[in-house]
């Protein structure tokens, strides 16, 4: 369950708890949007345990959170929302049988949107992405934009997300259209509807939703950057340049927006403009020391001044900024990436080897360096060896998302579309809620189109689903999953 929904439950209890202390408590009335709402009172001890559970959950201490919720239910066993929330925590702990029992208990008291969402999350955890859609369809019929607008919006967004994971993009579009009809000021609704419209090839609608978002909130930087890329994709370079400049100004020259602007300038052949942007940004970033170094390197990289990016890494090492083992490891991987992009595969391989030594016995770092090595081999022209390397690793780490997606991307680029399809479909089934789902769907859509081998490919699918990266554009980065 999302953090804001937990707070909604908690705030509702805070109102209901006033004066509550007996076993059977009188109802409490309150005004919501000038409407008189009557709710049942909640035992103060139950409220105390639930509050502590939510704090534990914020700290990702799920065992303690589950225990506190169970204690709360001793004092208030009539709350379907508490039972549903306990189910959510059990799902996080992998205790699916306990989650099933908690959901059943919640539904027995009353069928609520919270209980149905917990049921959907349980189905997703069990790999049933398609089955997760139906409970959410029911959940959206139980929410009220007048009483709880945030909860209603989140429920619609959950349904749309589940439909995308289930590869029902037209269904997701219909859900988001309904959300924006019922809540015209929903920025998240318009932003996600924009991405779906782009995926379905409706560029005009994508632009309309972005502009609607900006009408509601002119400082929505994500929308401004998205509009800039959308205009660039249509060849409307002057308008795209203006949108990027406005995004940069409104974001107070945020480094990630500047880097995105530089990539756009390079893409239209304005290397001079990109280099000038780097000249303007890099000094202030390097002035803050190690903290600003990653952004400065990314700025130089985006302007395609790869030698300068490498020089920044060398300068940091000479100044002792990379003496920390984590910083040294990261700098080696970043140097390898830059050298690979420059076509200097031998030097890139050497940097990966140094990163591997710095990784020590850390299992996650060892996998990262293996992925980096595979990309170097692919760049060198040996995609078969790269794929073989990752396939071998995947036999030991079948559930590692970046590893699986990296292998799928290599297979896609070398034309092994059936294998790439198999990989991403397994990933979407096993990890339907992971952050890699949108780039995985992009790979799936491209391979299905190129190979024509997926019977389940949506007939109306004409393009990739957009994925927002932290760098400010729609290009996902493997190591950020």
Secondary structure, DSSP 8 states (H G I E B T S, - for coil): --HHHHHHHHHHHHHHTTT--SSS---EEEEETTEEEEE----HHHHHHHHHHHHHHHTT-HHHHHHHHHHHHHH-TT-HHHHHHHHHHHHHTT-HHHHHHHHHHHHHH---HHHHHHHHHHHHHTT-TTHHHHHHHHHHTT--TTT-HHHHHHHHHHHHHHHHHTT-HHHHHHHHHHHHHH-TT-HHHHHHHHHHHHHTT-HHHHHHHHHHHHHH-TT-HHHHHHHHHHHHHTT-HHHHHHHHHHHHHHTTS-HHHHHHHHHHHHHTT-HHHHHHHHHHHHHHHHTTTHHHHHHHHHHHHHTT-HHHHHHHHHHHHHTTTT-SHHHHHHHHHHHHHHHHHTT-HHHHHHHHHHHHHHHTT-HHHHHHHHHHHHHHHHHHT-HHHHHHHHHHHHHH-TT-HHHHHHHHHHHHHTT-HHHHHHHHHHHHHH-TTSTTHHHHHHHHHHHHHHH---TTS-TT--S------TTSSS---GGG-
